[in-house]
């Protein structure tokens, strides 16, 4: 016969396993979202022919502006 304490231990273990699976699913979803954001950001840079020598990236409240040096005049 299973005692109440054993049942409580089994239930606690089951709940811990369920939580671990839910946490892993949340982490996997967050990782996928981050990967998609990185891919989109790299595509943004490629689409705009980003050049680190002549372009300036300006992050601002979840957006990134790309500024480009157009010309330099020497007196």
TAJOUR-V324959 format. One record per residue. N is the residue number from 1. OMEGA is omega in whole degrees, 0 to 359 (999 if undefined). NEAR is the number of other C-alpha atoms within 10 Angstrom. Layout:
[[N | OMEGA | NEAR] [N | OMEGA | NEAR]]
This chain:
[[1 | 180 | 4] [2 | 180 | 6] [3 | 180 | 8] [4 | 180 | 9] [5 | 177 | 9] [6 | 177 | 11] [7 | 179 | 11] [8 | 178 | 11] [9 | 179 | 12] [10 | 179 | 12] [11 | 179 | 12] [12 | 179 | 12] [13 | 179 | 12] [14 | 179 | 12] [15 | 178 | 12] [16 | 178 | 12] [17 | 178 | 12] [18 | 179 | 12] [19 | 179 | 12] [20 | 178 | 12] [21 | 179 | 12] [22 | 178 | 12] [23 | 179 | 12] [24 | 178 | 12] [25 | 178 | 12] [26 | 180 | 12] [27 | 179 | 12] [28 | 178 | 12] [29 | 179 | 12] [30 | 178 | 12] [31 | 179 | 12] [32 | 179 | 12] [33 | 178 | 12] [34 | 179 | 12] [35 | 179 | 12] [36 | 179 | 12] [37 | 178 | 12] [38 | 179 | 12] [39 | 179 | 11] [40 | 180 | 12] [41 | 178 | 13] [42 | 178 | 13] [43 | 176 | 12] [44 | 179 | 14] [45 | 180 | 13] [46 | 181 | 11] [47 | 182 | 9] [48 | 179 | 10] [49 | 181 | 10] [50 | 177 | 17] [51 | 184 | 11] [52 | 180 | 9] [53 | 184 | 8] [54 | 183 | 11] [55 | 179 | 14] [56 | 175 | 15] [57 | 181 | 13] [58 | 178 | 10] [59 | 182 | 10] [60 | 175 | 8] [61 | 176 | 5] [62 | 176 | 5] [63 | 176 | 8] [64 | 177 | 13] [65 | 180 | 10] [66 | 178 | 14] [67 | 183 | 12] [68 | 173 | 14] [69 | 182 | 9] [70 | 182 | 7] [71 | 176 | 7] [72 | 179 | 6] [73 | 178 | 4] [74 | 180 | 4] [75 | 999 | 3]]
